[in-house]
């Protein structure tokens, strides 16, 4: 007779345990779905990262933005006067870089061709740097001491948040 009485108690405990586990799983899944829905609809939209304009004009403009106004105007006018050779050298550099990409994709792959294209790219980069640096030097000769000091600090250092709070 004791075994007949203990069976319903054990079955009752088992069903309660199953009910609690089921309730726990349901709460977990409802919470997960709710979190995903809230994240989708309530989170601010992500902003796409802007690509950096690497043209010579954009580089000069980024540099000019850090200078005092009069010195920035000097740099811009020097660029306008000498933009053609700088931009032509940059285009030569871009074309050389494209040839490196072509050599990497070529089938069959030829390592010597790749090395030759990389050498051309190095030379083209120097060919781009030279007129750009000449332009900056010519502008610096006309700038104030403060403007040349700002040029010496290029690129501006990004401050660490810990340094900014000191």
C-alpha positions in Angstrom: 0.0 0.0 0.0 2.9 2.4 0.6 4.1 2.0 -2.9 0.7 3.0 -4.3 0.8 6.2 -2.3 4.3 7.2 -3.2 3.7 6.8 -7.0 1.5 9.8 -7.4 3.8 11.9 -5.3 6.8 11.0 -7.5 4.8 11.6 -10.7 3.6 14.9 -9.3 7.2 16.0 -8.5 8.3 14.9 -12.0 5.6 16.8 -13.7 6.4 19.9 -11.6 10.0 19.6 -12.6 9.2 19.3 -16.3 6.8 22.2 -16.0 9.6 24.4 -14.4 12.2 23.4 -17.0 9.7 24.1 -19.8 8.9 27.5 -18.3 12.6 28.3 -18.0 13.3 27.4 -21.7 10.2 29.4 -22.8 11.4 32.4 -20.8 14.9 32.1 -22.3 13.6 31.9 -25.9 11.2 34.8 -25.4 14.0 36.8 -23.9 16.4 36.0 -26.8 13.8 36.9 -29.4 12.9 40.1 -27.5 16.6 41.1 -27.3 17.1 40.5 -31.0 14.0 42.5 -31.9 14.9 45.3 -29.6 18.4 45.4 -31.1 17.1 45.4 -34.6 14.5 48.2 -34.1 15.8 50.3 -31.2 19.5 50.4 -31.8 20.8 53.4 -33.7 21.7 52.7 -37.3 25.3 52.0 -37.9 27.1 54.6 -39.9 29.2 53.4 -42.8 32.8 54.2 -42.6 33.8 56.9 -45.0 36.5 56.0 -47.4 39.4 58.4 -47.4 39.9 60.5 -50.5 43.6 59.8 -51.4 43.8 62.3 -54.2 46.6 64.9 -54.1 44.0 67.7 -53.7 42.4 66.0 -50.7 45.7 65.4 -49.1 46.7 69.1 -49.4 43.3 70.1 -48.1 43.7 67.8 -45.0 47.1 69.3 -44.4 45.8 72.9 -45.0 43.0 72.3 -42.4 45.6 72.1 -39.7 47.4 75.3 -40.6 46.6 78.9 -39.6 44.3 80.5 -42.2 46.9 82.6 -44.0 49.3 79.7 -44.2 46.6 77.3 -45.4 45.8 79.8 -48.3 49.5 79.8 -49.2 49.6 76.0 -49.4 46.4 75.9 -51.4 47.6 78.5 -53.9 50.9 76.7 -54.3 49.0 73.5 -55.0 46.8 75.2 -57.6 49.9 76.5 -59.3 51.6 73.1 -59.4 48.7 70.6 -59.4 49.3 69.2 -62.9 52.7 67.5 -62.2 51.6 66.3 -58.8 48.4 64.7 -60.1 50.2 63.3 -63.1 52.7 61.6 -60.8 50.0 60.3 -58.7 48.2 58.8 -61.7 51.5 57.1 -62.7 51.7 55.6 -59.2 48.1 54.3 -59.4 48.7 52.7 -62.8 51.9 51.0 -61.5 49.9 49.7 -58.5 47.3 48.4 -60.9 50.0 46.4 -62.8 51.0 44.8 -59.4 47.4 43.7 -59.0 47.4 42.3 -62.5 50.7 40.4 -61.9 49.2 38.9 -58.7 46.2 37.7 -60.5 48.0 36.4 -63.6 47.8 32.7 -64.5 50.4 31.2 -64.6 51.8 33.3 -61.8 55.3 34.7 -62.5 57.2 35.9 -59.5 59.8 37.8 -61.5 57.1 39.8 -63.2 55.5 40.6 -59.8 58.9 41.7 -58.5 59.5 43.9 -61.5 56.0 45.5 -61.1 56.7 46.1 -57.4 60.0 47.8 -58.4 58.1 50.0 -60.8 55.6 50.8 -58.1 58.4 51.9 -55.7 59.9 54.2 -58.3 56.4 55.6 -59.2 55.8 56.3 -55.5 59.1 58.2 -55.3 58.1 60.0 -58.5 54.8 61.0 -56.7 56.5 62.0 -53.4 59.1 64.3 -55.1 56.8 66.9 -56.7 54.4 66.8 -53.7 57.3 67.4 -51.3 58.7 70.2 -53.6 55.2 71.8 -53.5 55.1 71.7 -49.7 58.7 73.0 -49.4 57.9 75.9 -51.7 54.8 76.8 -49.7 56.7 76.4 -46.4 59.2 79.0 -47.6 56.3 81.5 -47.7 54.7 80.5 -44.4 54.9 81.9 -41.0 56.9 80.2 -38.3 53.6 78.9 -36.7 52.6 77.5 -40.0 55.9 75.7 -40.5 55.6 74.4 -36.9 52.2 73.0 -37.7 53.7 71.3 -40.8 56.4 69.8 -38.6 53.7 68.3 -36.5 51.9 66.6 -39.4 50.2 64.2 -39.2 48.4 65.5 -36.1 48.6 62.9 -33.3 45.5 61.3 -32.1 45.2 61.9 -28.4 44.5 59.0 -26.1 41.4 59.4 -24.1 43.4 58.9 -20.9 45.7 61.8 -22.0 42.8 64.0 -22.8 41.4 63.6 -19.3 44.6 64.6 -17.6 
